[in-house]
Amino acid sequence: MAEEQYDLRKVLAEIKDLPGQYHETDKEIDPEADLAGVYRYIGAGGTVQRPTQEGPAMMFNNVKGFPGSRVLIGLQASRKRVGTILHHDYKTLGWLLNEAVTHPVEPVEVDRSHAPAQEVVVKADEPDFDIRKLLAAPTNTPVDAGPYITMGVVYGHSVDGKESDVTIHRMVLEDKDTIGMYIMPGGRHIGAFLKGYQEINKPMPITINIGLDPAITIGATFEPPTTPLGYNELQVAGALRNQPVQIVQGTTVDAKAIARSEWVIEAEILPNQTMQEDINTNTGYAMPEFPGYNGKANPAVNVVKIKAVTHRKDNPIVQTTIGPSEEHVSMAGIPTEASILSLTERAIPGKVKNVYDAPAGGGKLMTIMQIHKDNEADEGIQRQAALLAFSAFKELKTVILVDEDVDIFDWNDVMWTINTRFQADRDIMVLEGMRNHPLDPSELPEYDPARIRVRGMSSKLVLDGTVPYTMKDTFKRASFKDMPNWKEYLD
């Protein structure tokens, strides 16, 4: 009997009956701001406007204007749920991803008869084609530039076809067959491939894959140096599932698609052409981004022309997320943890026990590092670890260092460290004039003209809350009696 392939539907079947992890509703919902507005209260978490909370993933079965289509939100908006989905302890997911990226499993190509994503094919040259009426892409807020694809994995290859990669970008539906795609400068591999096509003035064929196993969407967010140019992150998902991701040739473009997607948009990125992101609204905003603020509309996003849309025939699912939600923390933060662990384990093996990219930093801007010191000679190794973390992930802004008796997943424990094992005049390191993430609004020249010369420059901060090795007995936590039978008293 053939092994059952992992896809979004298999994952939903696994969590559907777990208490508090999944909820469906047949109540009609408007995808324009209402859907995100409702989920904000139920389970968005992260840096979303309060009140919010950790809650179940939600399936909206009755989306206004889109009969037969469903929208799923928040599947990864809980680190514990991600652990359940990946069958692993949520506290050591960084180590799991580190193992996966170093033992990749290449995708395997299947024919169309084995690709549910191509059960229905809609060509963009059909007279009534309109992506805005076909795909139930929500808006997060009333001032968004338009409906956004927030969980679309872009799959493309180099001009010579020798290298391929997957990345996630924010993509707004601009017209009936046009998407505006924001490719962050100097960042993702798709941007590097596009540069090659622009040099020869040819469109770049891509597919945008929506509705996927979280092993794919989490693996796709790895960045250099952990996954260098040409490393296809679908290999990470293959390793996580111990089975290759199935891919299929596009029906209208020379690009591969993920065969078990719910939806696939086949398209081309036009060479050397850009457009105003909010051309339809002129609000000045794009959508809420991971730092928790409305992202400014970009005056020059890449122009993507749609050639076809394929999807499953049985109630296809549009997967979406709220920009600053806990879901972004899972997708961006866990691979970042893996990247930091990979570099520190090679450089100072055994000294970094664990890493957590907390929601307060959106999974990108902050990390908490748990440090092990063997002897007095290890004093200072913790600050070396912080510098390695900045090297592993250039968008990191703040590092908090704690001892191994501290629970890095408990903010009270972390802040207890800063209040009892930290002196501001000696335990702060500030590194000026470094590159960071351009979506951080404090990294604008207007904020500090003397130090921020161009957008995306930042000072970086290290808070060293580790105890000097020679004083470790002074900082021993109060110890209580072990009571293995404590649960008996709850019966």
C-alpha positions in Angstrom: 0.0 0.0 0.0 1.4 3.4 -1.0 2.4 5.8 1.8 -0.2 8.6 2.3 1.2 11.9 1.1 1.3 14.8 3.4 -0.7 17.9 2.4 -2.9 20.5 4.0 -5.9 18.2 4.2 -4.0 15.4 5.9 -2.7 17.9 8.5 -6.2 19.2 9.2 -7.5 15.6 9.6 -4.8 15.0 12.2 -5.6 18.1 14.4 -9.4 18.4 13.7 -10.5 16.5 16.8 -7.8 17.8 19.2 -9.3 20.1 21.9 -8.9 23.8 21.1 -6.9 23.4 18.0 -9.4 23.7 15.1 -12.8 25.3 14.6 -15.1 25.5 11.5 -17.9 27.9 11.0 -20.7 28.1 8.3 -21.6 31.6 9.3 -21.1 33.9 6.3 -18.0 36.1 6.5 -16.9 39.0 4.3 -13.2 38.5 3.3 -12.8 42.3 3.2 -11.4 43.1 6.7 -14.2 41.1 8.5 -12.5 37.8 8.4 -9.2 39.1 9.9 -11.1 41.3 12.2 -12.9 38.3 13.7 -9.9 36.1 13.9 -7.9 38.8 15.6 -10.0 38.1 18.7 -10.1 34.3 18.4 -6.5 33.3 17.8 -4.2 35.7 16.0 -1.7 36.4 18.9 1.7 37.8 18.0 1.9 41.6 17.8 -1.6 42.0 16.6 -3.7 44.8 18.2 -5.0 43.9 21.6 -7.2 42.2 22.6 -6.0 39.0 20.9 -5.0 35.5 22.1 -3.7 32.1 21.2 -6.6 30.1 19.8 -7.7 27.5 17.3 -7.0 27.5 13.6 -10.3 28.5 11.9 -11.9 27.4 8.7 -14.5 29.8 7.2 -16.8 27.7 5.0 -19.1 30.4 3.8 -17.1 33.3 2.3 -19.2 36.1 0.9 -18.9 36.3 -2.9 -17.0 33.0 -3.2 -19.4 30.0 -3.2 -17.6 26.7 -3.0 -14.4 28.1 -1.6 -13.1 28.0 1.9 -10.6 30.2 3.8 -8.3 28.8 6.5 -6.5 31.1 8.9 -4.2 30.6 11.9 -3.0 27.0 11.3 0.5 27.9 12.5 -0.6 30.6 15.0 0.5 28.5 18.0 3.9 27.1 18.5 2.5 24.2 20.4 0.2 23.4 17.5 3.1 23.5 15.1 4.9 21.0 17.3 1.8 18.8 17.1 1.7 19.2 13.3 5.4 18.3 13.0 5.2 15.5 15.6 7.9 17.1 17.8 8.4 18.9 21.1 7.5 22.6 20.4 10.4 23.7 22.6 13.1 22.1 20.3 11.6 22.9 16.9 14.7 24.9 16.1 16.9 21.8 16.5 14.4 19.8 14.4 14.6 22.4 11.5 18.4 22.5 11.8 18.5 18.7 11.4 16.1 18.9 8.4 18.1 21.5 6.5 21.3 19.5 6.9 19.7 16.3 5.7 17.5 17.4 2.7 15.1 15.2 0.8 14.7 16.4 -2.8 11.2 16.9 -4.3 10.0 14.3 -6.8 8.1 15.2 -10.0 4.7 13.5 -10.7 2.5 13.6 -13.7 -0.8 15.6 -13.8 -2.9 12.6 -13.0 -1.3 12.5 -9.5 -1.5 16.3 -8.9 -4.8 17.3 -7.2 -3.7 20.9 -7.6 -4.5 20.6 -11.3 -7.9 19.0 -11.2 -9.4 22.2 -12.5 -7.7 24.6 -14.9 -8.9 28.1 -15.6 -7.0 30.0 -18.3 -6.4 33.8 -17.9 -7.3 34.4 -21.5 -10.9 33.3 -21.0 -13.3 36.3 -21.4 -14.7 36.3 -17.9 -11.4 35.5 -16.0 -10.9 37.7 -13.0 -8.6 36.5 -10.2 -10.4 38.9 -7.7 -13.6 36.9 -8.3 -12.0 33.5 -8.3 -9.6 33.5 -5.4 -11.0 34.5 -1.9 -8.0 36.5 -0.9 -8.9 38.6 2.2 -7.8 42.0 3.3 -6.5 42.4 6.8 -7.8 45.9 7.4 -10.1 48.4 5.7 -7.1 50.4 4.5 -5.2 47.6 2.8 -4.0 48.2 -0.7 -6.3 45.3 -1.8 -6.9 41.6 -1.3 -3.6 39.9 -0.4 -2.1 36.5 -0.9 -0.2 36.2 2.4 0.5 32.4 2.4 1.5 31.9 -1.2 4.8 30.0 -1.8 6.4 31.3 -5.0 8.3 28.6 -6.9 10.8 29.7 -9.6 14.1 28.8 -11.2 17.2 30.5 -12.6 17.5 31.4 -16.3 19.5 28.3 -17.1 17.1 26.1 -15.1 19.8 24.6 -13.0 18.7 26.2 -9.7 15.2 26.5 -8.2 13.8 27.8 -5.0 10.7 28.7 -3.1 10.0 31.9 -1.1 7.0 33.7 0.4 6.2 37.4 -0.5 3.3 39.7 0.1 1.2 39.8 -3.1 -1.8 42.1 -3.8 -4.4 41.4 -6.4 -4.3 44.6 -8.6 -6.4 43.7 -11.6 -8.2 40.8 -13.2 -4.9 39.2 -14.3 -2.3 41.2 -12.4 -0.6 40.8 -9.1 1.8 43.3 -7.4 4.6 41.4 -5.7 6.9 42.9 -3.1 10.4 41.4 -3.3 12.5 42.8 -0.6 15.8 44.2 -1.9 18.9 42.0 -1.3 16.9 39.3 0.2 15.3 36.2 -1.2 16.5 33.8 -3.9 13.6 34.5 -6.2 14.9 38.1 -6.4 18.3 36.8 -7.4 16.7 34.7 -10.2 14.6 37.6 -11.3 17.7 39.7 -11.8 19.0 37.2 -14.3 15.7 37.4 -16.3 15.8 41.2 -16.2 19.3 41.3 -17.6 18.0 39.5 -20.7 14.7 41.3 -20.6 12.6 38.1 -20.4 9.6 37.4 -18.1 10.3 35.0 -15.3 7.9 32.0 -15.1 6.7 31.2 -11.6 3.9 29.4 -9.8 2.2 30.7 -6.6 1.2 27.8 -4.5 -1.6 28.2 -1.8 -2.9 25.8 0.7 0.0 23.7 1.8 1.4 21.4 4.5 3.0 23.7 7.1 6.2 21.7 6.7 6.5 23.5 3.3 5.5 27.0 4.5 7.9 26.9 7.5 10.7 25.4 5.5 10.3 27.9 2.7 11.3 30.8 5.0 14.9 29.8 5.5 17.4 32.4 4.2 21.1 32.7 3.5 23.6 31.8 4.8 21.8 28.7 6.1 20.3 27.9 2.6 22.5 29.4 -0.1 21.4 30.4 -3.5 20.1 27.4 -5.4 19.1 25.4 -2.2 15.5 24.5 -2.8 13.8 24.7 0.6 11.2 22.1 -0.5 14.0 19.7 0.5 13.5 20.8 4.1 9.8 19.8 4.1 10.9 16.5 2.5 13.2 15.9 5.4 10.6 16.9 8.0 8.1 14.5 6.6 10.6 11.8 5.6 9.0 11.8 2.1 9.7 14.0 -0.9 7.4 16.9 -1.7 5.6 16.1 -5.0 5.9 18.7 -7.8 4.3 18.9 -11.2 5.0 20.8 -14.4 2.8 23.9 -14.9 0.0 23.8 -17.5 0.8 27.1 -19.1 4.3 28.2 -17.8 7.7 26.7 -17.8 7.7 26.3 -14.0 7.0 23.7 -11.5 4.1 23.7 -9.1 3.5 21.9 -5.8 1.3 19.0 -6.8 -0.8 18.8 -3.6 -1.5 22.5 -3.2 -5.1 23.6 -2.9 -4.6 26.4 -5.5 -1.8 27.3 -8.0 -1.4 30.6 -9.8 0.7 30.2 -12.9 2.3 33.5 -13.9 5.2 35.5 -15.1 7.1 38.3 -13.4 7.5 41.0 -16.1 11.1 42.1 -16.6 12.0 45.7 -15.5 8.4 46.7 -14.8 6.9 48.0 -11.5 3.7 49.5 -10.4 2.3 51.4 -7.4 1.2 48.8 -4.7 -1.9 50.8 -3.6 -2.9 51.9 -7.1 -6.5 50.9 -6.5 -6.9 52.5 -3.1 -4.3 55.2 -2.7 -4.5 54.7 1.1 -0.7 54.8 1.4 -0.7 51.4 3.1 0.0 47.9 2.0 -1.1 45.6 4.8 -0.2 45.0 8.4 3.4 43.6 8.6 5.1 41.5 11.2 6.4 44.4 13.4 2.7 45.2 14.2 2.3 48.3 12.1 0.6 48.9 8.8 3.2 48.5 6.1 3.7 51.5 3.8 2.6 50.9 0.2 5.6 50.4 -2.0 5.7 52.8 -5.0 7.3 50.1 -7.2 6.3 46.5 -6.7 7.0 43.9 -9.3 4.3 43.3 -11.9 3.1 39.7 -12.1 0.9 38.6 -15.0 -1.3 35.6 -14.5 -1.5 32.9 -17.2 -3.8 30.4 -15.5 -5.2 29.3 -12.1 -5.5 25.6 -11.2 -7.1 24.2 -8.1 -8.7 21.2 -6.5 -12.3 20.5 -7.6 -13.6 19.7 -4.1 -14.0 23.0 -2.1 -10.5 24.3 -2.5 -9.0 26.0 0.6 -7.4 29.5 0.5 -4.9 29.6 3.3 -4.2 33.1 4.7 -2.6 34.8 7.7 -2.7 38.1 9.6 0.6 39.9 9.0 1.7 40.5 12.6 0.1 37.3 14.0 1.8 34.4 15.8 1.6 32.5 12.5 4.3 34.8 11.1 6.4 34.1 14.3 6.2 30.3 13.5 7.1 30.7 9.9 9.9 33.2 10.3 11.1 32.5 13.8 11.6 28.7 13.8 13.9 28.6 10.7 15.8 31.6 12.2 16.3 29.6 15.4 17.6 26.7 13.3 20.0 29.0 11.5 21.4 30.4 14.7 21.8 27.0 16.2 23.5 25.7 13.1 26.1 28.5 13.2 26.7 28.5 16.9 27.0 24.7 17.1 29.7 24.8 14.5 31.6 27.7 16.1 31.1 27.0 19.8 29.7 23.5 20.1 27.7 22.8 23.2 27.5 26.4 24.5 24.1 27.3 23.1 21.5 24.9 24.5 18.4 26.4 22.8 17.1 29.5 21.0 13.7 31.1 20.9 12.6 33.9 18.5 9.9 35.4 20.5 6.6 36.9 19.3 7.7 40.4 20.5 10.1 40.4 17.6 7.7 39.0 15.1 10.0 36.0 14.7 12.7 38.1 13.1 13.8 41.0 15.3 14.5 39.3 18.7 16.0 36.1 19.9 16.5 34.6 23.4 19.6 32.4 23.8 20.1 29.8 26.5 23.8 29.6 27.4 25.9 26.8 29.0 29.2 27.6 30.7 31.5 24.7 31.7 34.1 26.7 33.6 35.6 30.1 34.2 37.3 30.0 30.8 33.9 30.1 29.2 33.2 33.6 30.5 32.5 35.8 27.5 31.4 32.9 25.3 27.8 34.1 25.7 28.6 37.4 24.0 30.4 35.6 21.2 27.2 33.6 20.8 25.2 36.8 20.4 27.6 38.0 17.6 27.2 34.7 15.9 23.4 35.1 16.0 23.7 38.4 14.3 25.9 36.8 11.6 23.4 33.9 11.1 20.5 36.3 10.5 21.2 39.9 9.5 17.6 41.0 10.3 18.0 40.2 14.0 18.0 43.3 16.2 18.0 42.2 19.9 19.6 39.3 21.7 18.8 38.4 25.3 21.3 35.9 26.9 20.1 33.8 29.8 21.5 30.8 31.8 20.3 27.3 31.2 18.1 27.2 34.3 15.8 29.9 32.6 12.8 28.9 30.6 13.3 30.9 27.4 9.6 30.3 26.5 8.4 32.0 29.6 8.6 35.9 29.5 8.3 36.1 33.3 11.4 33.9 33.7 13.3 35.8 31.1 12.4 39.2 32.6 13.2 37.8 36.1 16.7 37.2 34.7 17.0 40.8 33.5 15.9 42.0 36.9 18.1 39.8 39.1 21.1 38.8 37.0 21.7 42.0 35.0 23.2 45.4 35.6 22.6 47.9 32.8 26.0 49.7 33.2 28.0 46.5 32.4 25.6 44.0 30.8 24.5 45.9 27.7 26.2 45.8 24.3 25.2 48.2 21.5 26.4 47.7 18.0 25.8 50.7 15.8 25.4 51.2 12.0 24.4 47.7 11.0 21.8 46.4 8.5 18.5 45.2 9.6 14.9 44.9 8.3 13.4 47.8 6.4 9.9 47.2 7.8 11.0 48.3 11.2 9.6 51.9 11.4 12.4 53.0 13.9 14.9 52.3 11.2 14.2 55.4 9.1 16.6 58.3 8.6 14.1 60.7 10.2 14.2 58.7 13.4 18.0 59.4 13.9 19.6 61.3 11.0 23.0 61.1 12.6 23.2 57.3 12.7 20.6 56.0 10.2 21.9 57.0 6.8 19.5 54.9 4.8 16.3 53.0 5.5 16.9 49.6 7.2 20.0 50.6 9.2 19.9 49.8 12.9 21.7 49.7 16.2 21.7 46.2 17.6 21.3 45.3 21.2 22.6 42.5 23.5 21.3 42.1 27.0 23.6 39.7 28.9 21.6 38.2 31.7 24.0 35.3 32.3 25.6 34.9 35.7 29.4 35.2 36.0 30.6 31.6 36.3 32.5 32.3 39.5 29.3 33.6 41.1 26.9 30.8 40.0 26.4 29.6 43.6 25.2 33.1 44.6 22.4 32.9 42.0 21.1 29.5 42.6 17.3 29.4 42.5 15.3 28.4 45.5 14.9 24.6 45.3 11.7 22.8 46.1 11.1 19.1 46.9 10.5 16.9 43.9 7.0 15.4 44.1 6.5 12.9 41.2 2.9 12.2 42.5 1.7 15.8 42.4 -1.1 15.0 39.9 -2.8 12.8 42.4 -3.9 15.9 44.3 -5.9 17.1 41.3 -8.0 13.9 41.1 
